[in-house]
Amino acid sequence: MPGTELFGVEERKEINDVLETGILFRYNHDEPRKGVWKARDFESEVKKITGARYAHAVSSGSTAVATALAAAGIGAGDEVIVPPFTYIATIEAVLFVGALPVFAEIDETLCLSAAGIEKAVTSKTKAVCLVHMCGGMADMDAIMPVIKKHYLILVEDAGQAFAASYKGTATGLFGKTGCYSFDFFKIATAGEGGVLVTNDEAAYKLADSYADHGHDHIGNNRGMEQHPVLGFNYRISELHAAVGGAQTRKVPHIRTVNNANKKLLMQLLGEVQGISFATLADPDGDSATFLNIFLPDTEAAGRTVAELNKAGEGGFNYWYTNMYHFINQWDHIKEMRTASKLPIEILGAPQDYKNLHLPKSQEVIGRLISFGIRCTWTEDDVRKLAGKITDCVTKALAPVHA
Ligand SMILES: *Cc1c(COP(=O)(O)O)cnc(C)c1O
């Protein structure tokens, strides 16, 4: 959570600008706000980093995914291919716009694979919600031809891949719409916040209205605005946007330091018997928020986790059993436990979620252990962590366990 590590005077200054005027609302009030427009500033910082033609800040990464889906025209009854490894918000967003998730296989990129998508496509598939996981990116040269061949709509949840890119294009800009999260745990934080990006003007206008009760934001009289579509309140406040802007300006520095730390870790661990790394479809585009290592198999990963815990090393995630990011933990979806009835409960699920056959995803996540990279580490910190990981893996793979 590098952004959170760097919270400081810059963020406080931006917040104070807003506190001076007291205009916490992102729209209108042109005179008393005295030229302070933090949501707009935040959006232009995100455009600078990503090269997106349009960016729209909202209240969270989750509402950004929901807005991205709606603005791409995805709604009730549409079948959407999704990965079984993602933050649950992706699946919730698909369900809550009324669409029907279809789980497909990921591969060693930790993202949906072209083969996984191809295998899951049916005549009813409308879209793919591709998630760029763990700071990295999906293999876009392989995936885009599948999207085009089947005339699918691509929406990208780059919730944890802000400032990552593939061959020069930012994650989030391959599809119709894309989005990032700026929650407390991401490369940059707004406290709570998210940003939708697109190069499509019509999608942007839809998103802009959808995320604010349908307002078209033309003119300076909110009561007299037109409402091209129904929407809801997914707005970001000026206070959150102020923090998001200050943090986003730190992202080029964070990305550089993270990559250097990760490179050294990979160098130190590269020779260790039994360790390999997740595939980076474009190593130059890594935002390097995670070091993702593979053990030879799920049992070896489990033993390594036990050794890491014994050694008091807490800075890792074993998503296979411990985290809310993998389908093995999503019993509420498998049992469709909902607060109130969703469209999928009327239309019927396109798959039997209790009996999904995703052996590749089970194998990949079973072998995966991820370490959060910190941008405040010293070289000594990095070397110590590498030493600890080496010890734990060596112990876990020692023949005594065989
Ligand atoms: C964090 C995250 C989200 C949700 O973002 P919030 O800002 O926490 O709502 C959505 N998708 C992915 C892939 C994420 O990692």
The ligand as an SDF file (V2000), in Angstrom:
LIG
                    3D

 15 15  0  0  0  0  0  0  0  0999 V2000
   -9.8230   -2.7860   -4.7870 C   0  0  0  0  0  0  0  0  0  0  0  0
  -10.5200   -3.3590   -5.9660 C   0  0  0  0  0  0  0  0  0  0  0  0
  -11.8270   -3.0120   -6.3100 C   0  0  0  0  0  0  0  0  0  0  0  0
  -12.7230   -2.2270   -5.4060 C   0  0  0  0  0  0  0  0  0  0  0  0
  -12.2460   -0.9950   -5.0880 O   0  0  0  0  0  0  0  0  0  0  0  0
  -12.8100   -0.2000   -3.8040 P   0  0  0  0  0  0  0  0  0  0  0  0
  -12.2220    1.1420   -4.0360 O   0  0  0  0  0  0  0  0  0  0  0  0
  -12.2620   -0.8820   -2.6010 O   0  0  0  0  0  0  0  0  0  0  0  0
  -14.2710   -0.2170   -3.8790 O   0  0  0  0  0  0  0  0  0  0  0  0
  -12.3730   -3.5060   -7.4830 C   0  0  0  0  0  0  0  0  0  0  0  0
  -11.6750   -4.3470   -8.2750 N   0  0  0  0  0  0  0  0  0  0  0  0
  -10.4150   -4.7310   -7.9680 C   0  0  0  0  0  0  0  0  0  0  0  0
   -9.6990   -5.6500   -8.8870 C   0  0  0  0  0  0  0  0  0  0  0  0
   -9.8090   -4.2640   -6.7950 C   0  0  0  0  0  0  0  0  0  0  0  0
   -8.5910   -4.7020   -6.4690 O   0  0  0  0  0  0  0  0  0  0  0  0
  1  2  1  0
  2  3  1  0
  2 14  2  0
  3  4  1  0
  3 10  2  0
  4  5  1  0
  5  6  1  0
  6  7  2  0
  6  8  1  0
  6  9  1  0
 10 11  1  0
 11 12  2  0
 12 13  1  0
 12 14  1  0
 14 15  1  0
M  END
$$$$
